[in-house]
Amino acid sequence: MNGATKVGAYVLGLAVVFGGAFGAGRLAGPVGETGRVAAGTPGGAGHAGDAHAGPGTSGEAAGSTGPAVLPGGLQVSAGGYTLVPRTDVVEPGEKTDFRFSVVGPDGRPVTRFAVEHEKELHFIVVRRDLTRFQHLHPVRGADGTWSVPLTLPEPGEYRAFADFAPAGAEGMTLGMDLSAPGDHRPAPLGAPERTATVDGYTVTLAGDLVPGRSSALTLSVSRDGEPVTDLEPYLGAYGHLVALRDGDLAYLHVHPGGEPGDGKTAAGPGITFHAEVPSVGAYRLFLDFRHAGKVRTAEFTAVTAGAPAVTGDGAGDRSGDGSEDKAEDKGETRDATPSPEASHGADGHGH
C-alpha cells in the first residue's frame, strides 16, 4: 500500500547505529513534496538504522561488496511481517479510531508480542516535513487488531511507524504513509539549534553527529534556569529519543544506557545517547521526557559535523501537535515545543 520499511528495534545500551546502504531513500522518499535535504547531502540516499537490525530486505549498496539491510521504517513489510491499516486516509482535524494489524508469515494477524519498554507496540506518527510528531501506544484486541485515537491536525502527507517485536522474533519497525487531504505547504526544516523550549522547560543539546563513528549526544533539561534533577521514569527510562533523517524519514528509536532505580543512573539533568550515522545530512531529533507527571517532547535539528548548514527558519520553531498519548499512559499528558501554527491558535504528537 504506501510505505517502505526498515528493520529496527528499541536499543537500550551505549551504542546505537544508523546504518544502511546508499540509494534506498528513493524507495521511500517524501510524498508530494521535494526532499528538504541539506546542500551536499545525498538526496535521500543512505538510511538510518540501528545495531539491532531485525528481519529486513537486503539490497546491494552502491560500491559495496555485499548486501545491506534496509533500516527501519522504510518498508511496509519485512521478514514475513506486514503492516495492514484499515485505511490510509484520515480527515484532518478529526479524531479517528485508527485501526491496523500486523500480519505474520502465516497470513494471520499477530496476537503475541514481546513487551519492550513497557509496551507491546510503539506507534510514531509525523508529517513528512518532520512536524506534528506524535508517539502513541495503541491497544491490541484479542484478534490482533490494534486501535488508537489519532488526530492528524492539518492536511498533508504523514508517515506512521509501528515499532514492535513479535513473540519469538526480532524487533522491527514497519512504516506506512497516511494522507490527510487538503492543501498544505511543507514547513522548512530550519537551521540546527542547541536549545529547544517546551512548556517552560529548556533542553540543551551537547555533542555532534559524526558520520562513520559513534558519538555521544547529551540532552540536559532545566526549568526557570535551574537543572532538573528529578526526571521521572517514562517507559522504563529517563528519556526516549526518536531520530528521523530528513529526506527519506529513515527511523531510529534510541534509549540511554542505564535504568531508573539501578543505583547509578541519575534522574537528570543530562540524558546521554550514543548514535552513529553513516553519512553527512540533517536529522530531526525528538526527545521524550517526563517531569511533574507530564510527558513532554523537545525537538532539534542536528546536522552531521562538516555538513553544510540547513537553510530556513530556526529549528526551535518546529513542533508536534501536542496530542495526548491516549492509550495506556495512566492519565499523563504531553506537551511539545510550540510551532508557528500554535502561536496563532492552532494546536501544536508530542507524545
C-alpha positions as CSV (number, residue, x, y, z in Angstrom):
1,M,0.0,0.0,0.0
2,N,2.1,3.1,0.6
3,G,5.1,2.6,2.6
4,A,8.7,1.4,2.7
5,T,10.1,0.0,5.9
6,K,13.1,-0.6,7.9
7,V,14.1,-3.1,10.4
8,G,14.7,-1.7,13.7
9,A,14.3,-2.4,17.4
10,Y,14.4,-0.5,20.6
11,V,18.0,-0.2,21.6
12,L,18.9,0.0,25.2
13,G,22.6,0.4,25.7
14,L,25.5,2.6,24.9
15,A,25.7,2.3,21.1
16,V,23.0,2.6,18.6
17,V,23.9,2.7,14.9
18,F,22.3,4.5,11.9
19,G,23.4,2.0,9.2
20,G,22.5,1.1,5.7
21,A,23.2,1.4,2.1
22,F,23.1,4.5,-0.2
23,G,20.3,4.9,-2.7
24,A,17.5,3.4,-0.6
25,G,16.0,6.8,0.2
26,R,14.5,6.7,-3.3
27,L,12.4,3.8,-2.3
28,A,10.6,5.8,0.3
29,G,11.2,9.5,-0.3
30,P,8.8,12.3,0.6
31,V,5.3,12.1,-1.0
32,G,4.0,15.1,-2.8
33,E,7.0,17.4,-1.9
34,T,10.7,17.8,-2.6
35,G,13.0,16.4,-0.1
36,R,14.5,19.1,2.1
37,V,18.0,17.7,2.5
38,A,20.8,20.0,3.4
39,A,23.0,21.0,0.5
40,G,25.7,18.5,-0.1
41,T,23.7,15.7,1.4
42,P,23.0,12.7,-0.8
43,G,19.4,13.3,-1.9
44,G,17.7,10.8,0.4
45,A,20.5,8.3,-0.3
46,G,21.6,6.3,2.7
47,H,19.4,5.2,5.5
48,A,19.3,5.3,9.2
49,G,19.1,2.0,11.0
50,D,20.3,0.6,14.3
51,A,22.6,-2.1,15.7
52,H,19.6,-4.4,16.4
53,A,18.6,-4.8,12.7
54,G,16.0,-7.4,12.7
55,P,14.3,-9.0,9.7
56,G,14.6,-6.8,6.7
57,T,15.2,-6.6,3.0
58,S,18.8,-6.8,1.7
59,G,20.0,-4.8,-1.2
60,E,23.3,-4.1,-2.8
61,A,24.8,-0.8,-1.6
62,A,26.4,1.3,-4.3
63,G,30.0,0.4,-4.4
64,S,29.6,-2.3,-1.8
65,T,30.7,-5.9,-1.9
66,G,27.8,-7.4,-0.1
67,P,24.1,-7.0,0.8
68,A,23.0,-4.2,3.1
69,V,19.9,-4.4,5.4
70,L,17.4,-1.6,5.0
71,P,16.9,0.5,8.1
72,G,13.7,0.7,10.0
73,G,10.6,2.4,8.8
74,L,11.4,2.4,5.1
75,Q,9.2,-0.7,4.3
76,V,5.6,-1.8,5.0
77,S,6.7,-5.4,5.0
78,A,9.8,-7.2,6.2
79,G,10.8,-10.6,7.4
80,G,7.4,-12.0,6.6
81,Y,5.6,-9.4,8.7
82,T,3.3,-6.8,7.0
83,L,1.6,-3.7,8.4
84,V,-2.0,-3.6,7.3
85,P,-4.1,-0.5,8.1
86,R,-7.8,-0.4,7.8
87,T,-7.5,2.9,6.0
88,D,-4.6,5.2,4.9
89,V,-6.8,8.4,4.6
90,V,-7.6,10.4,7.8
91,E,-9.7,13.6,7.7
92,P,-7.5,16.4,9.1
93,G,-8.5,17.8,12.5
94,E,-10.9,14.9,13.3
95,K,-10.2,12.4,16.0
96,T,-10.2,8.9,14.3
97,D,-10.3,5.5,15.8
98,F,-7.3,4.3,13.7
99,R,-7.0,0.6,13.3
100,F,-4.4,-1.7,11.9
101,S,-2.9,-5.2,12.1
102,V,0.5,-6.8,11.9
103,V,0.1,-9.8,9.6
104,G,2.6,-12.6,10.2
105,P,4.3,-15.1,7.8
106,D,1.2,-17.4,8.2
107,G,-1.0,-14.7,6.7
108,R,-2.8,-14.1,10.0
109,P,-2.8,-11.1,12.4
110,V,-0.1,-11.5,15.0
111,T,-1.6,-11.7,18.5
112,R,1.5,-12.3,20.6
113,F,4.2,-9.6,21.1
114,A,7.2,-9.1,23.3
115,V,6.9,-6.2,25.8
116,E,9.6,-3.7,25.1
117,H,9.9,-0.6,27.3
118,E,6.6,-1.4,29.0
119,K,4.6,-1.6,25.7
120,E,3.9,-4.3,23.1
121,L,4.0,-1.7,20.3
122,H,5.1,1.9,19.9
123,F,3.3,3.9,17.2
124,I,5.1,7.0,15.9
125,V,3.3,9.5,13.5
126,V,4.9,12.5,11.9
127,R,4.1,14.7,8.9
128,R,6.6,14.3,6.1
129,D,8.0,17.7,6.6
130,L,9.0,16.4,10.1
131,T,6.4,18.4,12.0
132,R,3.4,17.3,14.0
133,F,5.2,14.5,15.8
134,Q,3.2,12.0,17.9
135,H,4.2,9.0,20.0
136,L,1.2,6.8,20.7
137,H,0.5,3.4,22.3
138,P,-2.3,1.6,20.6
139,V,-4.4,-1.1,22.4
140,R,-4.4,-4.6,20.9
141,G,-7.6,-6.6,20.6
142,A,-7.7,-10.4,21.0
143,D,-8.0,-10.8,17.2
144,G,-4.7,-8.9,16.7
145,T,-6.3,-5.6,15.7
146,W,-4.6,-2.5,17.1
147,S,-6.6,0.7,17.7
148,V,-5.6,4.1,18.8
149,P,-7.3,7.6,18.9
150,L,-5.5,9.5,16.2
151,T,-5.8,13.1,15.1
152,L,-3.8,14.5,12.1
153,P,-4.1,18.2,13.0
154,E,-3.5,19.6,9.5
155,P,-3.6,18.5,5.9
156,G,-0.5,16.8,4.5
157,E,1.2,13.5,3.9
158,Y,2.2,11.7,7.1
159,R,4.4,8.7,7.9
160,A,3.4,6.2,10.6
161,F,5.9,3.8,12.2
162,A,5.0,0.6,14.2
163,D,7.9,-0.4,16.4
164,F,7.4,-3.9,17.9
165,A,8.8,-7.4,18.4
166,P,6.6,-10.4,17.6
167,A,6.9,-13.1,20.2
168,G,9.9,-15.2,19.3
169,A,11.1,-12.9,16.5
170,E,13.5,-10.0,16.2
171,G,12.3,-6.5,16.8
172,M,11.5,-4.4,13.8
173,T,9.9,-1.1,12.6
174,L,7.4,-1.1,9.7
175,G,6.2,2.1,8.1
176,M,3.3,3.3,6.1
177,D,2.1,6.5,4.6
178,L,-1.1,8.3,5.8
179,S,-2.8,11.1,4.0
180,A,-4.8,14.0,5.5
181,P,-6.5,15.5,2.4
182,G,-6.3,19.2,1.8
183,D,-3.9,22.0,0.7
184,H,-0.7,22.3,2.6
185,R,2.7,23.8,2.3
186,P,5.6,21.9,3.8
187,A,7.4,23.7,6.5
188,P,11.1,24.3,6.1
189,L,13.4,22.2,8.3
190,G,15.2,25.1,9.8
191,A,18.7,25.6,10.9
192,P,20.3,23.5,13.7
193,E,20.0,24.9,17.2
194,R,21.4,23.8,20.5
195,T,18.4,24.6,22.7
196,A,14.7,23.9,22.5
197,T,11.9,25.1,24.8
198,V,8.7,23.2,25.7
199,D,6.2,24.1,28.3
200,G,8.6,26.3,30.3
201,Y,11.4,23.7,30.1
202,T,14.7,24.3,28.2
203,V,16.5,21.4,26.7
204,T,20.1,21.8,25.7
205,L,21.9,19.6,23.2
206,A,25.6,18.9,23.5
207,G,27.6,16.8,21.1
208,D,27.6,16.2,17.3
209,L,26.6,13.5,14.9
210,V,29.7,12.3,13.2
211,P,29.4,10.1,10.1
212,G,31.0,6.7,10.4
213,R,31.5,6.5,14.2
214,S,29.6,6.5,17.4
215,S,29.1,9.9,19.0
216,A,27.5,11.0,22.3
217,L,24.5,13.3,22.4
218,T,23.7,14.7,25.8
219,L,20.3,16.4,26.3
220,S,20.1,18.4,29.5
221,V,16.8,19.6,31.0
222,S,16.3,22.8,33.0
223,R,13.4,24.9,34.2
224,D,13.5,28.5,35.2
225,G,17.3,28.4,34.9
226,E,17.7,25.5,37.3
227,P,18.7,22.0,36.3
228,V,16.0,19.3,36.6
229,T,17.4,16.5,38.7
230,D,14.2,14.6,39.4
231,L,13.1,13.4,36.0
232,E,10.5,10.7,36.2
233,P,10.7,7.3,34.6
234,Y,8.8,7.0,31.4
235,L,8.5,3.7,29.6
236,G,11.4,2.3,31.7
237,A,13.9,5.2,31.0
238,Y,14.5,8.8,31.8
239,G,14.4,9.7,28.2
240,H,13.5,8.3,24.7
241,L,15.0,9.7,21.5
242,V,13.5,9.2,18.1
243,A,15.6,10.3,15.2
244,L,14.4,10.7,11.6
245,R,16.6,11.6,8.7
246,D,15.4,14.4,6.5
247,G,14.6,13.3,3.0
248,D,13.7,9.6,3.5
249,L,12.5,9.5,7.1
250,A,14.6,6.5,8.0
251,Y,13.8,5.8,11.6
252,L,15.7,5.1,14.8
253,H,14.4,4.9,18.4
254,V,17.3,5.3,20.8
255,H,17.3,4.7,24.6
256,P,20.0,5.8,27.0
257,G,22.3,3.5,29.0
258,G,21.2,2.6,32.5
259,E,17.8,2.3,34.1
260,P,15.9,4.3,36.7
261,G,16.5,2.8,40.1
262,D,19.6,0.9,39.2
263,G,21.6,2.9,41.8
264,K,23.9,4.6,39.2
265,T,21.7,6.4,36.7
266,A,21.0,9.9,37.6
267,A,17.5,11.4,37.1
268,G,18.8,14.3,35.2
269,P,19.6,16.9,34.2
270,G,21.6,15.2,31.4
271,I,20.4,12.2,29.4
272,T,23.1,10.7,27.2
273,F,22.6,8.7,24.0
274,H,25.2,7.2,21.6
275,A,24.4,7.2,17.9
276,E,26.2,6.6,14.7
277,V,25.2,8.0,11.3
278,P,26.6,6.7,8.0
279,S,26.8,10.0,6.0
280,V,26.5,13.7,6.1
281,G,23.0,15.0,6.4
282,A,20.3,16.6,8.5
283,Y,18.3,14.7,11.2
284,R,15.4,15.6,13.3
285,L,15.6,14.5,16.9
286,F,12.6,14.1,19.2
287,L,13.3,13.7,22.9
288,D,10.5,12.5,25.2
289,F,11.0,13.1,29.0
290,R,8.6,13.1,31.9
291,H,8.5,15.6,34.8
292,A,5.8,16.7,37.2
293,G,3.5,14.0,35.8
294,K,3.6,15.1,32.2
295,V,5.4,13.7,29.1
296,R,7.0,16.5,27.0
297,T,8.7,16.4,23.7
298,A,11.7,18.6,22.8
299,E,12.7,18.8,19.1
300,F,16.0,19.6,17.4
301,T,17.5,19.6,14.0
302,A,21.0,18.1,14.0
303,V,23.4,18.3,11.1
304,T,26.4,16.0,10.9
305,A,29.7,17.5,11.6
306,G,31.2,19.0,8.5
307,A,27.9,19.2,6.7
308,P,26.7,22.5,5.1
309,A,24.2,24.4,7.2
310,V,20.5,23.9,6.6
311,T,18.7,26.9,5.3
312,G,15.3,28.0,6.5
313,D,13.6,29.1,9.8
314,G,15.1,28.2,13.2
315,A,14.7,24.6,14.2
316,G,13.2,25.7,17.5
317,D,10.1,26.8,15.7
318,R,9.0,23.4,14.6
319,S,6.9,21.1,16.8
320,G,4.5,18.2,17.2
321,D,0.8,18.6,17.5
322,G,0.6,18.4,21.3
323,S,-1.8,15.5,21.3
324,E,-2.1,13.4,24.4
325,D,-1.0,9.8,24.4
326,K,-4.4,8.2,24.9
327,A,-3.6,4.6,25.3
328,E,-2.0,3.2,28.4
329,D,-0.1,6.1,29.9
330,K,-2.1,6.4,33.1
331,G,-3.6,9.8,32.5
332,E,-0.3,11.6,31.7
333,T,-0.5,14.5,29.3
334,R,2.0,15.5,26.7
335,D,3.3,18.9,25.6
336,A,5.5,19.7,22.6
337,T,7.6,22.7,21.5
338,P,5.2,25.4,20.3
339,S,5.1,25.7,16.5
340,P,4.5,28.7,14.3
341,E,0.9,27.5,13.8
342,A,0.5,27.0,17.6
343,S,1.4,30.6,18.2
344,H,-1.6,31.6,16.0
345,G,-4.1,29.4,17.9
346,A,-3.5,26.1,16.2
347,D,-2.8,23.0,18.2
348,G,0.8,22.1,18.2
349,H,2.4,14.3,18.7
350,G,4.3,15.3,21.1
351,H,3.9,12.0,22.8
